Amino acid sequence: MTRDVMIFLNDAERIKFAGYLEQDAQSNEGLIEQMEKLPALDAVIKKKRVEVMACRVVVQMLRGVETQTIK
């Protein structure tokens, strides 16, 4: 099912989206570091950590797709 979704992205779009997700994950990691210094943000921190993991999983999937040309 996930492969069907990826087929709609060309190589350049897939690379660009993967780069965006990597940046977003890094940004969220920085935000998590700052939030850890404040009390009572455990639920928000947990949510952000899940978002970072999800971004990294999608990046791996996007970068793992092989290009196929149908003639």
Contacts in CASP RR format, 6 or more apart in sequence:
PFRMAT RR
TARGET T0000
AUTHOR 0000-0000-0000
METHOD contacts of the structure
MODEL  1
MTRDVMIFLNDAERIKFAGYLEQDAQSNEGLIEQMEKLPALDAVIKKKRV
EVMACRVVVQMLRGVETQTIK
2 61 0 8 1.000
3 65 0 8 1.000
6 14 0 8 1.000
6 61 0 8 1.000
6 62 0 8 1.000
6 65 0 8 1.000
9 17 0 8 1.000
9 62 0 8 1.000
11 67 0 8 1.000
14 62 0 8 1.000
14 65 0 8 1.000
15 62 0 8 1.000
17 62 0 8 1.000
18 58 0 8 1.000
18 59 0 8 1.000
18 62 0 8 1.000
18 63 0 8 1.000
19 59 0 8 1.000
21 55 0 8 1.000
21 56 0 8 1.000
21 58 0 8 1.000
21 59 0 8 1.000
21 62 0 8 1.000
22 55 0 8 1.000
22 59 0 8 1.000
24 51 0 8 1.000
24 55 0 8 1.000
25 51 0 8 1.000
25 52 0 8 1.000
25 55 0 8 1.000
25 56 0 8 1.000
25 59 0 8 1.000
28 48 0 8 1.000
28 51 0 8 1.000
28 52 0 8 1.000
28 55 0 8 1.000
29 52 0 8 1.000
31 48 0 8 1.000
32 45 0 8 1.000
32 48 0 8 1.000
32 49 0 8 1.000
32 52 0 8 1.000
35 41 0 8 1.000
35 44 0 8 1.000
35 45 0 8 1.000
35 48 0 8 1.000
36 45 0 8 1.000
END
